[in-house]
């Protein structure tokens, strides 16, 4: 089974993907991962959706709206950032935008005069550091190899830093079994109390919503798509009843069930 994730080799996405299969391919766009799986080019994709410090990865959420896929697993992995460079003196820190944001406090305190630059992945930043002695990268300490020094470890602003990845598969592989479910709701209407109406069917049935987030629909200003995660499986009668209510509210739009799945904690 071939799995596509963010590359090059050595990214946190790559480390998470090794829990899915040994055959891992790389791209540098979350959207291309989701699109490639939806088109059947790859069996699985692994994409980040949420970080405990910086919140949601909006590119992933938007890709789920644009492409019909299934979410079949959830992987939670701790994120350990290290500052990697050829020497202790450098002029530029390069990494993925999320990694830079997760280490903002450390960089502001210790390297206030050093410029920062966002690139496609942490591994790409480490590659830059390997090529240029004036550049430092932020990535997992194991990616230092023989050519870089670990200038500092655990530089993330919160020790509990963790990222939630999901494993996506072709839409035909959606499952109703699992302890958690992801949904996308596009009501295609707007009126006072709409969000409350969307929340009540879950609250009335004692279903815990673990996340709800709005994203622009792209149709018009002020029009939103809602991404909802619940701690219940699609197989459950209470979930089916809640979704029947929500589909009635969103009768002018649509409701997409991305699937039910279980959560796994991956340490590597």
N, C-alpha and C positions, 0 to 999 in steps of 0.2 A: 504494500500500500504506500503510494507516494504522497507526501505531505508538503505543501507549499507554505512558506512563512517569510518573515522579513529577514533579509540578509544584509551583508554577507555572513559567512559562518562566524559564530561567536556572539551573536546578538542574544539578548534575553529571550526573544521569541524563538530563536534556534534552540536554546536550552530547554524551553518548554516543549517544543515540537518533538524533542527526542523521547518524550514520554508517550508520544503517539505512534511513531514509527522510526525505524533506522534509516529509511530512505527519505531524506529531506532535501527539497529544492528551495531556491531563494529568489525573491524579487525585492524591490525597494519601495513598494506601494501596498498599503493595506487594501485599497480599492481593487488592485489587480489580483490580490489573493482571493477576495470574495468573488470577483467576476470570473476568475479561472475555475473555481470550484463550481460555481453556478452553471458554467458552460460545459462541465464534465471533463475539463482538461486535467484536473487533479482529483484524487480520491478525498483528500482532506486538506483543510487549511487551518492554520493557527494564527489568531489575531488578538492583539491586546484590546481590551474594552474599557478597563478602569484601573486607575492607580490610587492607592490609599492616600497619597499626598496631593496629587494633581487632578484627581477626578477622572471623568470619562474621556475616552479617546474618540472624539467626535467623528473622525474620518471613518472609523469602524461602524458607528451607528448609522451614518449616512449611507454607507455601502450596503448595510442590511436592508435599508429602505429601497434602494435602487435595484438590488439583485435578489432573486428568490433562492434562498438557501435554507439549510437546517442547522440548528445548533445542537450538537450531540454530546458534548462534554464541556465541563468547566474546569480549568486548571488554575489554582492559586499558587503563585511562587514568590518567595521572598526576593527582594531586590537588594543586592549588596553592591554599592558603587565604590569604585576606587579611582584615584587620579593616577594616570599612567603617562609616563614621559621618559625620554632618553636621559634627561638630566633634571635637576631640581629647578633650573631656571628655564622659563618659557614665556612666550609673548601672547599665546592664543590657546584657549581651551575649546575643543571641538567635540560635540556629541549630539545625540538626538535631542530634540527640543524638550521632550519629557524628562530626560535624564538631567539636562541643564537646570530645569525648573525644580526638580527634586533635590538638587544640591545648591540651590540659590543662596541659602544662608551661609553655607560653608565657603562658597566662592566669594561672596561679598565680604566676609570677615577676613579671609586669608589671602585673597588675590583681587583686591578691589580695583587694581590698575590693569589687570589682564583682560584682554578682549575675549568675547565668547562668540561662537559661531555654531548654528544649528545645521546638522546634516541628516541624511536619511536614516541613520541607525547608529547605535553605540559602536558597533563593530567598524563602521565606516570611519568614525572618529578615531578609533584606535589605529586603524590603518594609516590615517594621516599622521598620527604621532610617530608611527614606526618609520614613516618616510621623511619626516621633517623634525629636526631637533628643537625647533622653536615652537612646536605644537605639543600640547598635552591632550589626551583623550580621557573620557569618563566611560568606564565599562566594568564588567566583572573582573576581579583581580586575576582570575585564571587566564584571561586573554592577554596578559602582559607578555607571555612567552619568554624567549631568551633575549629579546632586543629592547624591551622596555623595563623600566623600574617602576615599582609600586610606590609612588611618592606618598600616598596616604590611602588608608582603607576606611570603609564604612563612612563615607563622607555625605551620605544622604541626610537630609534634615530631620528625618524621623527614623528611629531605629526599627520601627515596625513596618517600614516601607515594603509594600507588596503589590504585585500586579495581578489582575484577574485576566486570564486569557480564555477564549472560547475556541473550541474545535468546530469548524463548520464543515458541512457535507452537502452533497446535492439534495435538493428539496425532497426528493422521493424517499430519503432516509430519515425523515422526521419521525420521532418517537413520542408516544404519549406517556411513556414510563420514565419516572425520575422524580426526584424530590424538589426540583426547581423548574420553572418555565419562563421563557422569554417571549414577549408579545410586542407587536407594533400596532398602534391604533391611529388611524387617520379619520377623525370625525367628519371633516369637510364642512363643518358648521362652527359658528362662534356665537356664544350668548352667555350672559351671566350665570354662573353656577355649573358650566359645562364640566370643568375639571372635577368638581365635587361629585357630579353624577357619575363620572368615570371611576372614581375611587370607591363609591358606596357599595357597588356589587361585591367587591372583595371584602370590605369591612363588615358588611352584613353577614358574611359567611365565614368570618374569622380566618381569612386568608391574609397572611402577612405579605405586604408589598416590600421587597428588599431594595427596589430602586424604581423611580419614575423620573423621566427626563423628557423635556420637549426639545425638538429640533425644527428649524424652519422647513416647511414642506417644499419650498421652491416654487410654489404655485402663485403666491401673492404675499405681500407684506402682512405680517400678523397672523399668518396661517401656519399651523403647527402639526407635526407628527409626534405622537407620544410613544416613548420606549418604556416598557414596563416589565419588571422582573417580579415574580411571585414565588413564595416558598410553598408550592403545591404542584402536583403533576396534572397533566391534561387528562389523565385517566380518571381523576377523582370527580365524583358527581357535583361537588360544590364548585369546582373549577368550571365544569361544563355549564352549570347554572349561571355563574357569574359572567361567563363569556356570552351567553345568550342575551343577558341584559345589556352588555356592552355593545354587542352587534346591533341591537335595536337602537341604541343611542347613536351609533355610527352608521346608520342605514344609508346615509348619503355618501359615505366614504367606504372604508374597508378596515378589517381586522386581520392581521397576519399572525398565525401561530408559528413561531420559529422552532418550537419543539420543547420537549421536556428532557431533562438530563440530570446527572448527579455531579457533585463537586468533589474534586480530588486536589490534594495538596502535594505539590511537587517541589522537592528540595534537591538542587543539583549545582 
